[in-house]
Amino acid sequence: MADDIDVTTSKHLRGKYAIAGVGETEFMRGSGCTTRTLGTRAVRAAMEDAGLEPGDVDGLLSYSNNDSTPSTVIAGDLGIRPNFYMDVYGGGSSTEALIGIAIGVIEAGMCKTVAIFRAMNGYSQIRIGGTGGAGGRAPLSSGGLFGRAYGLMSAGQMFSQSFMRHMYDYGTTPEQIAMVKVIHSEHASNNPKAYYKKRVTVDDVLNSRMIVKPLHLLDCCVETDNGNCIIVTSAERARDCRHRPALIQSVVGRCSKPRTDMHYQHGPISTTAGYYGKDILWPNAGVGPEDIDVTGSYDAFTFTTMLQLEDYGFCKKGEGGDYVSNGTMRLGGKRPNNTSGGHLCEGYTHGLNMVIENVRQLRGEIDDSCPIGRGGQRQHTYDYSEGGCRQIKAPELTANLGWAGPQTGSAMVMAKG
Amino acid sequence: MTVKGEYLGMNIRISDLDKENQEFFGHCANHQLHLQKCDHCALLRYPPTTACPWCASADATWAPVAGEGTLHSYGEVYQAIQPVFRDYAPYMLVLVDLDTQLGQPTEHEALRITGNLATAEGDLAPPELVTQVGIGSRLRIVFKDAGEGVSIPLWTLDENAEQPETPWRYPESA
């Protein structure tokens, strides 16, 4: 892609920052501990992965839906003295957006190394569907009178109209969509830390009970308790860390469709924010979708993976049903998606675990069941059958596509360091 | 004065600071759909806002709009999350393109209204009514009174309109 269509950032930022460390807790149901503990464990694991001491980390960013523990508490527990911290509200569009913010604050000289974490008891405390918290019981006022009054409240309920309209407009079938879950479950079967490791079939998806049409139970992601963390620093510093850096080529943060007050007003309603985000993502990265070796297209639902892959240009609009079902995004296919099993199978942390997976892909150090050799390096077999390998052969470029809703998304391209 | 009401056991409170929503639901209480019409660019808008999404003008006048339209898309909730809706599952979430201002100001834009499918009396539609409705169905607005100064707008099959032979519905086999 031509350099002269750079539209937002200075080209000098491309590849100047990196993810130097990644860490996570187990993906659990019933963590038996607080989000404070989960956050602390995740940040500590990422520091250990990077080979950094608490004194080396001087920035923290976190996001939550008021269901986590603030940065200051985690920093205190770990002996980190922040030169910068910020806790923002939000879910699935946060990971890549916060990576962009981290780059910005380091570039501004506010700090040097930023730990970004998400900790949640998403199964045992506050569940995303709105069963927890006071939100569902508060009196209806402005916004609620257009949503909650109609039983239009959870993510699946709010997205269902966009998903349904895609089927109507383009003839997308339930069987095609079910393949997203089928493929992600194959990937998860090769991921020892995935919450759901069992492979499923199209029939399993279609025979699972309906939650909100067009979404069956197995079209929806898993709810888990977990903490995840990544550490962003300059590429220069990252090269002194323990692992090969994953270079950040481009970020898109909470890019949105028109009418963020109620996005349905601006159709097509099955077009997502990625339609706009692609014009930031690709020119800034200096590559296009055809150059990407592995994707992490957010799978809050089977449909979200497809819609974003379309709108970021991995296939033509309306051909997503074919793209997600023709084997392209399966391990061993042309461009695997969510090799960890993603939110549908591995666990749910609002996008952060999908970035962690792609960092490990770029390092060539995916944590599957392949044997570990004498030097301590995993000897990948590239045999993707059940229980086997999930490392891709020599990936150079990855793309993460984060989803908040049809109206807002974030994205990132990373390159092998 | 705060407008207070109750709908399906859910309390409604619209503060008098929230003038736009008091006005919108006040018209609903008279069983009329009124939307803000921009004094500057003359476009209607939904839902109520504090300025015009197309020209940013803060000046608008409430105008009557026909409560008639076509089902643009829908969802059907089998697993209700709010306890109050459990008795009505599967209930239909509707997104209705009003006839008024359809395709304006750009091709894919519309006054696209959220709501539920209901009976002509404004009660949530039973399953046998839900299965008759799909994308393309012609719907008309109905109101369910919820207190002084507030009624909830809902949508029902328009008995007087010509209906598509087979409105598009999610394949039953799946």
Interface residues (C-beta under 8 A of the other chain):
Chain A: G129 G130 T131 G136 P139 L140 S141 S142 L145 F146 G147 R148 A149 Y150 G151 L152 M153 S154 G156 Q157 S160 Q161 S162 F163 M164 R165 M167 Y168 T173 P174 E175 L206 R209 M210 I211 V212 K213 P214 P258 R259 D261 M262 Y264 Q265 H266 G267 P268 I269
Chain B: Y7 L8 M10 N11 I12 R13 I14 S15 D18 N21 F25 R45 Y46 P47 T49 P53 H72 S73 Y74 G75 E76 V77 Y78 Q79 A80 I81 Q82 F85 Y88 P90 Y91 L93 L95 T106 H108 E109 A110 L111 R112 T114 G115 N116 I135 I152 W168 Y170 P171 A174
